[in-house]
Amino acid sequence: MASSADAGEINSYDITIVRVIGLPRLLLSWSLRAYVRIEVADFTWITKGAQWKNGGDVHCEEKITLRRAVSPSENITLSLIRDHRINLFNKPSKATKASVVIKLADLLELSGSVPRKATDFALKYKGEEACKLTLRISASSPPTTHSSSTTAASSPPAVVINSTTVTLSSAVDILAKAPAQLSESERVVVVANAMADAGDTITNLAQSGLVDALTTLVDNLDFVVKLGDEIAKIHPWANLAWNVLSIGLKLVKAQQDRDNKIIALIQTMQSTYSVVIDSEVVRDARLHDVLERILKQTVDCGFFIQQYARPRSYTGKAITEVFTHTDALVAQYQSTFEQLLKEFHDRVATKTALMTVDIALELAKVAAMVKDIRLDQLLEKLKPAEMDRSTRKSCLPGTQLKSIKSVLDWYSDDSGESVMWLWGMAGAGKSTLSTTIARMMDSVNGINLLGAFFFFDRNIAQRNTTTLIRTIAYQLARFDHALGARIQDVILKTPEIAEISLDDQFLKLLSREALGDIPWSRGPILIIIDALDESGAVEERERLLEVLSDGGSKLPHFMRLLILSRRERDIMDYYDHPTLRQEELKVDAEENRADITAFISSCLNHTRERNIKYLREALKDWPTESDVDALVDLASGHYIWAQTACRMIDIDDDPKNKLEDLIRHQPEVTSDGSFESLYQLYKIALNSAVHWNSRASRSRALVLLGTVTWAQEPLSCTAGDAIIGQEVPFLQTVSRFGSVLDWTETGPIRIIHKSFHDYLTLHSAAEAWAISVNECNLQLASGCVALLTKELRENMCHLTLPQPVKDETLPEATSYAAKFWIEHVCLVSNPSQDLADTIERFMRIHMLHWMEALCIIKRHDVAASSLSNLLEYVQTHFPGSELYDFVQDADRFARYFADTIEIHPLLVYCSALPFTPHDAIIYKTFHHDCLPHVVAAVEPKWTTLLQALYGHKDEVESVALSPNGSRIALGLSEGGVQVWDTLTGQPALPLLEGHTIGVSSVCFSPDGSKIVSCSLDGTMRVWDAATGQPALSPFGGSGAVRSVAFSSNGSRIVSGFSNNILQVWDALTGQPTLPPLEAHGGSVWAVSFSPDGSWIVSGSDDGTILVWDALTGRRTTLPPIKRNDGVWSVSFSPDGSRIVAELNDSSVWITLQDE
């Protein structure tokens, strides 16, 4: 083989043994160790041993530097060897299992003279391939010492700035490609293989440069981040560790001067993660604590690497002096990681103390000053407020992860945004989140980077605007000795520090000017201020807001300030700008559902554990999944409501019944003060929003709250202005209610939670913000009518027939007014004659324009439904009036021509109106000579036909009307059930499908909540009348079912079959409650219960009518009634004394029931 090296060239080389793949199969392999041996002339070198695994791999990654003169023509022997199984004399003894002999020149040519290129060789045993060996070879640099022996490198190499970063075979990539349908055991295999590949890469890069090493560590930590998504405890720490090291990687790549000791530290971290990323180990719950501490230590060490890699000029001589202690610090870090790894290996539960770098302790000058600090003096001079967070609650593990990640991303970001404002409405969970972040950062549970935590409380006078800065300074002095020394110096120079202005306090105690030159190489110090909105009245906190807003840009580079508050107007004005990070802690039913579910489940299970001893049977299977879901639905993403509800349940003697009562009745009907704490929260928020003593401010606030509370759908500020028409825009007023209203400048305004609506309408009658239902709806109704009077006209969108309507829309306010003006009128409980006159004037001019507008927005169904409600309302309050006659005629018109008008808005004028009876009020009011005039085939008056329902294609086999008359159910010949809205003439539900052939009978339950249908396919089905979903599985007998009916209380169903029998069923289970009832000689076409549910009447095609005892199934003493024709339907009179029957000859026969 031709050599790529000159034959006479003699050089030294670096050879790295990477791995051996596919070990030969041996008996008792568990007791053997595998080695790789290199032989060149008189030199022999052997790798460290690894346990022999049949068919497995040995990962070596060991390098040897040949310092002797080696000619390209010399042979190199590479061998796989093992221990002897029997070693009587306990002497080193190896057996060769496979080998290859190759010339150095050929080896170099195979590597292509590419440094670090991995080359594979087949090792043979007795002429057959036994395994594969992977190695790398390259010419070594001239030795820098006078070493004459050939040795393996034992220390990290000097870093080459342009070294090539080896790409990690990412375990995450492998997992991403794994099919989702794999079984649990198969997923374990995929994860294990992925981690093995990650471990290989770590080994391969153990000797690479700092960039390569740190890249590998970040990639492997990314794997732990993905796995941490499954393990709630380590999830936030995994994200923070990844963020910190990622930033460190960016800084390292730009750094020109590297230190080999830092490489060694990263390699130690690499070796730790090469073990940690074993999936089955990570999932071992016993090790989550130590894994969490490894991640915390990674965060701390990552910040150290960041500071190390930064340009030295930014801190000058102070930082340079700090890094003279790098050797000692790195050694401490390495020792900590090694101890944590040992603990991880040994499954030891004892805790290894995290090594935290305290730069101040390294400085002799600062150390001397620390001895003189007296915290009692600081306490006396600074006069800090006491902060006791022992009773503050934090988030449940695994909850609020998105918000925690958002804060930690900002905290670890190097973008220069030193201040973050996290805002949310009342009860959004801000305090629990701030406490959780604080615990992650403190010295007890976290990484000891929490400098200060101040939480306002309006009930504790000491926690006010004047004590904030001094308390933060005091906590910072307690946190770090160097900071304490500097703050002590300020106190000595300014003894009256507690009395000076807030501006000067900030400048002297917290600013970059005061603290910025303190050497700091750890992560940023976090300062948390919670509940800023509770710091005092608006005028009291104005100065503090100004100081904090300006001071954010003046903080030392190593500090971060997190502020949490409600979205109140004055706070928003100071912090709503792009120079600081802003995030909303949203109250969102869907986003927060999982967290609220976890919280409620935890609380209810705690309640169960406390009471199971006393209520064993009642709480045996409590709470159910449906119980938790019902509470989660009621909470609507609102933590404070969930917490209040769970507390109510917990303190009750019968928690199960309390939960059921809460779900059934809702809080608006409770009068026991259970929600008083929640209402107090709303009271505080409202009280601080505006000046309620000002008549003008109070009036504007009440109009806003009334509009938002009673609007039928959320309105934007612009729409509210158009409808209400106040001089001061809605936006100006709503901006002061950010604690209880969710709003944007252009989006809809929404209340914080339904409980806030309950509070305003039912529980605040004595407060300044009490709102009147009548006044609010009268104002909305009047505003809507006035707006429509101004905006409506014929062909308002300039349409033409027969061109279809495409994308025409109306302004939000006009659209809202058209849809809901009648709704607001009907909510006025004591209407005046003025209101009636206003309605009549509007309708006599704009009724057709209004219907056109509804058709444009594709809501013509609103006309029929709302006019029906208005007719009932006017009949109650203005019976016999001209308004009543007009609304009645309008209702007939809207129903009769519903299908015509919805086709095109202009058809209301040119088609519906011309075909209206000429004596109708609508025709006489609106028809004119410019419209078509129909001279024949038009009735002079309205007929008895109210409305025709079009849309079902199949023949109608049966029909039923709901108890309140709002819906009609049709049984169709092809097996479907169609439910119609009687007001709109539109389908109320999609077609109910399930029966295979014709539906012979349908019936509504007495409360209208269920529909039962029966079919010739022999089955009965019960449907939810509101959703159309099946309420029971299909049930039935052996023959075709001809008739069906509910009992008066809805608990039973009776059905008649074609095989001459009746059957009574339990309506909740679908199980028979009586044996089959037999007596008819033909198919049972009709069945019905008596009003009190005690009797059943049945009719058959044999012409007989029978009466049965509904409880026992026995026939009554009433003789069978025999007719010549079949009986199609039967029913009891309302008082149960008579029976009416429809016969085949269409006659009706009535009989008195035998008592």
Secondary structure, 3 states (H helix, E strand, C coil): CCCCCCCCCCEEEEEEEEEEECCCCCCCHHHCEEEEEEEECCEEEECCCEECCCCCEEEEEEEEEEEEEECCCCEEEEEEEEECCCCCCCCCCEEEEEEEEEEHHHHHHHHCCCCCCCEEEEEEECCEEEEEEEEEEEECCCCCCCCCCCECCCCCCCCCCCCCCCCCCCHHHHHHHCCCCCCHHHHHHHHHHHHHHHHHHHHHCCCCCHHHHHHHHHHHHHHHHHHHCCCCCCHHHHHHHHHHHHHHHHHHHHCCCCCHHHHHHHHHHHHHHHHHCCHHHHCCHHHHHHHHHHHHHHHHHHHHHHHHHCCHHHCCHHHHHHHHHHHHHHHHHHHHHHHHHHHHHHCCCCCCCCCCCCHHHHCHHHHHHHCCCCHHHHHHHHCCCCCCCCCCCCCCCCCCHHHHHHHHHHHHCCCCCCEEEEECCCCCCHHHHHHHHHHHHCCCCCCCCEEEEEECCCCCCCCCCCCHHHHHHHHHHHHCHHHHHHHHHHHHHCCCHHHCCHHHHHHHHCCHHHHCCCCCCCCCEEEEEECHHHCCCHHHHHHHHHHHHHHHHHCCCCEEEEEEECCCHHHHHHHCCCCCEEEECCCCCCCCHHHHHHHHHHHHHHHHHHHCCCCCCCCCCCCCHHHHHHHHHHHCCCHHHHHHHHHHHHHCCCHHHHHHHHHHHCHHHCCCCCCHHHHHHHHHHHHCCCCCCCHHHHHHHHHHHHHHHHCCCCCEHHHHHHHHCCCCCHHHHHCCCCCCEECCCCCECEECCHHHHHHHHHCCCCCCCCCCHHHHHHHHHHHHHHHHHHHCCCCCCCCCCCCCCCCCCCCHHHHHHHHHHHHHHHCCCCCCHHHHHHHHHHHHHHHHHHHHHHHHCCCCHHHHHHHHHHHHHHHHHCCCCHHHHHHHHHHHHHHHCHHHHCCCCCHHHHHHCCCCCCCCHHHHHHCCCCCCCCCCCCCCCCCCCCCCCCCCCCCEEEEEECCCCCEEEEEECCCCEEEEECCCCCECCCCECCCCCCEEEEEECCCCCEEEEEECCCCEEEEECCCCCECCCCECCCCCEEEEEECCCCCEEEEEECCCEEEEEECCCCCECCCCEECCCCCEEEEEECCCCCEEEEEECCCEEEEEECCCCCECCCCCEECCCCEEEEEECCCCCEEEEEECCCCEEEEECCC
